[in-house]
């Protein structure tokens, strides 16, 4: 039922460089499996899942080689051929960049995230303007976050007293003087090659409005971690993609903006954010509307005529919800955020109404299929997760955005007083 | 939901292309991506997708051609010692920084394969002298190479006869009996070459097309070689559907082999089943003349091109797909014509399936197997039809395909049918 045999946590995490000889993978007695992130010359190119139930406690090289090749070939081939076509260009210079971490009352997570950012910045020192690291402390209960930020060399600190993730994001827009503004979640850790990948992406697409990348798990220690990641996680693969105002064969495009990226890691042209008036502060307001701001901005960037580029090297590792209750809330938030954005833009962007309608129909059909599968005991989702997403979506369609706008107006008024 | 026709077809050789990609696209465009003239992949672009920077275009191209390029290089390097080392990955190993140089070498080797068999090129004509003239003009290099060219005319007339006579070395055979199959049959009987290469009067082969087909007969076991079929135009939705819904010409750019194994004509690389539609339904093929005569393929009466492939496989010969042989074929322009083609292909598949039944199997058992078999993908299409309809992309060929399938089942299960040499089939 629901792939229970594959959900025995923990799973070990491995990075495998495919240009090096493989080694067999041996599972420790307590491990249920392994998650292999495949790299080709350090660039992420694929994932292989190994489970005790399917592969036993050891996976020898001959089996592993076939799995690795199947998973890595497409992206690796694309990368190698691309480099050859471009004549193996020299590394790109660091673009003028602020990386903002918007955080609230999670100092331990922030410390970890900042450590990775600082390390990455140091590695690129001298290859362009120094990266500006900015912590936006959103409506904190104490000064723990401030202390950490100020204790970290080369990190700026901004306080945003009005609660709301998108309020904090807008504070970052106001606080930067760089052409590019990246947002990295406080529970995410950037890949060491993240800045290299961004530099390359900006050089290739200097007129893009935004860049996004893959999100990998930071741990797979619990059933909730596994269920989320096995069901696809935030995954959008390891192939470069370029999204414009239209998309071949996609009658929903650009509705359904969750396909373009994830807020755990996103980079924007600062000018684009300012032209669009910043993030919608009625989204990501915490319960009862804890999401939607990222995908709303992706949608607006595309509708404004700018492009979004999905760059596989812009990888971050994310700390997923550790328990099933948290995962249910996550799914609820997804359904809610997706349908709130549909509802919002059907009202504010009526020309795209038919596309949003198709998106809503597609989403409904997708949830229904998953629910039927779950009720039959198939797939990685137990019914309660799918029902949570369905309920969230219905709530989103039933006026959650309007209520949130009124709530934010009241909140702004309260903090202005 | 595909963009509506008309589409533009744009050829880009990435080996010669440098810099930004800034074509003036006015319509949805199928971009054929070549490397030194060899088609390796394709991209579909809307006018709003351009311009692209040099790096963006290279990234797009690499995503489209990368796996094929690797496959071609790997196929040429299987002798490498790393194959014996399970810790290495055969295809990943070829992805060194000089992968394009390796690709160059692999393609040059493929092109240099010797041609050892004599060939007769059969042009099936249908009373279209202007088309015939253009087709014969593309075959002048073949004539200069000493190959026999025979025009087999299903609608013989003075104009077509005159066109054929105007090109030195071209023979003309009138074959007024109805049906393209019988026309081809007449040409096979008239031919003198060891291999018969088929094309229609409206087909436009690319340079080197015939050599690439003929080079595929690199062993006595190869009975038939087919090549890549590209659309001559995508001016109508029916032509687009012929390519993307019927799958004509979408077999890709990596050579394939099919044999008549119990797995169902599996080439060992997972390509099985409906060989004919997989490789273009006979629009670009060459067959050994002795195989064709021995199997009575010169007297096919039904199933057409679909049967040819399965007859060859059932006789124990190999079928090769050789994408270096490229021919541009005008798909049928209108929906009635496309539906007729879909019906014919579906019926031919049933006939071919029945041909693959174990010898001596009782007819009733065969009927039950065929009627109850209902190919998985027909059932899948039926189930999904309402979904596609709701999405505004109806499966416009489903009914025709089902009709063809039903016609094939009726024909094979309930009636006398003829074996390839015209004798009633005897059940064992």
Interface residues (C-beta under 8 A of the other chain):
Chain A: X18 X19 X21 X22 X23 X40 X61 X62 X65 X68 X69 X72 X73 X74 X76 X77 X78 X79 X80 X81 X82 X83 X84 X85 X86 X88 X203 X204 X205 X206 X239 X240 X242 X244 X245 X246 X247 X248 X249 X250 X251 X358 X361 X365
Chain B: X1 X2 X3 X14 X28 X44 X45 X46 X48 X49 X52 X53 X54 X55 X56 X58 X59 X60 X61 X62 X63 X65 X66 X67 X69 X70 X86 X87 X88 X89 X90 X91 X92 X95 X96 X97 X98 X99 X100 X387 X390 X391 X392
